[in-house]
């Protein structure tokens, strides 16, 4: 039966490409969250065509207004499908369908005009991560077409807003979606021979300094927010030095350390002019947390540092606003789910498997923390994520679909 499924997936690989092209042509750009309705209707129809009991779930408008004020014209939807075979365990596949904005320049083709050239499909979302959606659907289609029955129940979710903070996507369905999941595969972070068993966490802050504007010819009458910001940024050297003493030994032997990136965004206040003492300034902080750190404690530590540093800068008036909170995750690669995915990867790819911990962050932690279930990350290869000429190898879409199908046929918990 496995061979019949694989033969079907190979013969009809063009269908996976066609579905991916249809998805890429829908520019689900986030922010602000465009075309979610059209995309999720297509995805719900695809899961119904594949015989899954499918729910198209809209996030309640009142919840959306509270979490994302001013976005009423961009409703949030998530899609959940279930193939219930009466098994004891339910293997859940999660993929997000939103994509980052794309500049028009620098693309071989238009970012939302997907083309295949020399074995690669180009377009925004091909790698991150509509390719994984196509691979999941192709695997399900292979089982359905050949009459194969999975060894476990199979549940699928296609979710919103991963490119911002997932509050109305993976987090929302993990908390409110009445999922059956006992084990979860998130379709990114691991690919090829690498299986993701963890990821860094992330805290993003706006740091705002309030000074006092004055005429540039009498700077003593004001309080220069730019100079105070510069002094505070210099003080961050002590914070970085403290973090540099921490480490996490990943299972592949890499020694990981926490990072801090200052000033991805920085700005002055309104009314800035060459002959004006700046009355306001701001900068962002991107703090990446190791898998062995705690996000709540890390935020408290960060705020304590800023407060202490502020005392050393005369008249500094500073506020810290946290706008993204993503917990780190690590699951030792010895649990039954990781071993099962590793076995499928070995059978399909014929290669050794490497456990991988991502320096980025993704939606894995929501399922682990809210559902208390094992989670790994595995999906198709991709290139130039978030950049121009984002692409995915066509061959790997089919290969990943074979890994998914093999897992569905063999995983019994």
Secondary structure as UniProt FT lines:
FT   HELIX           2..11
FT   HELIX           13..24
FT   TURN            30..35
FT   HELIX           36..49
FT   TURN            50..51
FT   STRAND          53..58
FT   HELIX           61..67
FT   TURN            69..70
FT   TURN            72..73
FT   STRAND          77..83
FT   STRAND          90..96
FT   TURN            105..106
FT   TURN            111..112
FT   STRAND          115..117
FT   TURN            118..119
FT   STRAND          120..122
FT   TURN            124..129
FT   HELIX           130..146
FT   STRAND          153..159
FT   TURN            162..165
FT   TURN            167..169
FT   HELIX           170..176
FT   STRAND          183..186
FT   TURN            192..193
FT   STRAND          194..199
FT   STRAND          201..210
FT   STRAND          214..215
FT   HELIX           216..221
FT   HELIX           225..243
FT   TURN            244..245
FT   STRAND          248..249
FT   TURN            251..252
FT   STRAND          255..256
FT   STRAND          259..268
FT   TURN            270..271
FT   TURN            274..275
FT   STRAND          276..277
FT   STRAND          280..289
FT   TURN            291..292
FT   HELIX           295..311
FT   TURN            314..315
FT   STRAND          318..326
FT   STRAND          329..330
FT   TURN            333..334
FT   HELIX           336..349
FT   STRAND          354..358
FT   HELIX           364..371
FT   STRAND          374..377
FT   TURN            385..386
FT   TURN            388..389
FT   STRAND          391..393
FT   HELIX           394..410
//
